[in-house]
Amino acid sequence: MTYCAGILVQDGLVMIADTRTNAGVDDVSVFRKLHVFETPGERIFAVATSGNLSVTQSALSLLAEGIIAPGADEPETLDTATSMFRAAHLVGQALRTVKQDIGPALERDQISAEASILFGGQIRGGPLKLYMIYSTGNFIECGADSPFLQIGEHKYGRPILVRSVTFKTEIYDALKLGLISMDSTLKSNLAVGLPIDLLVLRRDKLKSELIHRIEPEEAYFHDLSEQWSDALRAAHTNIPRPPYGA
Amino acid sequence: MTYCAGILVQDGLVMIADTRTNAGVDDVSVFRKLHVFETPGERIFAVATSGNLSVTQSALSLLAEGIIAPGADEPETLDTATSMFRAAHLVGQALRTVKQDIGPALERDQISAEASILFGGQIRGGPLKLYMIYSTGNFIECGADSPFLQIGEHKYGRPILVRSVTFKTEIYDALKLGLISMDSTLKSNLAVGLPIDLLVLRRDKLKSELIHRIEPEEAYFHDLSEQWSDALRAAHTNIPRPPYGA
């Protein structure tokens, strides 16, 4: 399982992904699921993946080799895409191609070929965007009303984002809320695990401001989890008990 | 969809259930999913249901009519069950019987016959118990280490319970935490909705202390939701921003 979240606020984009993959509970590994591709000053993309690892890895490789659109001569890559919309379309095409190629064989073995991707970034002269791309190649775009998207095991970490993140949230507060959301997920589902990869990309900078991996022993994340537990305890203690009954 | 939670603490048992059922998004109704059967001083049972409504309603009717165990002459009901374990077994048998009866026909129409039940209560002379019963008739019992069980759309409301409920939590605090958990679910999934039914049963009293329905206009629940939002905001504001980057 996996949990990845992308938060698109006024100041920029935050992306967070765990690194745990498992084939059953006795075959657990660490794999990077957040990938950043940047040509500083020109373009930057971040891809966070969820679902069948062989499918998402193959899709990324295909994307690197380039995809020839119907009627085109030259393969198109993220480096040549002329807009974020066009780039998201390419990522979707890569995912769909791999799923069509390997899906039927996987299904015969009752293995899901499902996968999904959060794709964010900016190309010089164009807007900063965040998309959720499905394995059939279609995608939705993150908007200011609900300024975040999630893939994987998304439910445990959703309430804090629903209640607290707005488009005006400061970007490092958005990162903090994303980490609280990740911590709520870690606490509830063993299939999501540390280390955590994260990216902070400020709007129009065309260059990552922060790429960081939170290792299990990191003090800030550990303290965040403890402080959040304490704060929740204080929060519900301050709410009056139900007025019913005794 | 549905969300029901049962919390079994030192003082007693809390059960909470929403009332929304839907067949598609354009066919939404209110149905009671929390049912209390009590003979004060003698025995009390609470049943919260999730899944296919025709299956759970039929299982409850079957349970009321009585189930004849292999080799027995007389039908057995919750009124005649000699222990909570035996009563849970009966509920499981009722669910399995209905599923076996109607399941194949439903599956041909691609409708799930899955259902699950939270079953709690106490019989005079025996202990207070809480079980989660699956549609195949098997069940698990709630213990003091994780003093709650959930059915239905359980993930959104899980983090607050995981972090805050212990066996020693006071019973009306457990109710409050259950309502916060319900509110987190309501905020994230339209298929879970008000009114909310709830039961408070104090250990060894053999009589419900509180049976209540929270209607949409109720002030306490509305305020709880607002106060929880405010408290969460304060809680994360008090946690330092991540020390990385700018």
Interface residues (C-beta under 8 A of the other chain):
Chain A: E153 K155 Y156 G157 R158 P159 I160 V162 R163 S164 Y172 D173 L175 K176 L177 L179 I180 S184 K187 S188 V200 E209 L210 H212 Y220 L224 Q227 W228 S229 A231 L232 R233 A234 A235 H236 N238 I239 P240 R241 P242 P243 Y244 G245 A246
Chain B: E153 K155 Y156 G157 R158 P159 I160 V162 R163 S164 Y172 D173 L175 K176 L177 L179 I180 S184 K187 S188 V200 E209 L210 H212 Y220 L224 Q227 W228 S229 A231 L232 R233 A234 A235 H236 N238 I239 P240 R241 P242 P243 Y244 G245 A246
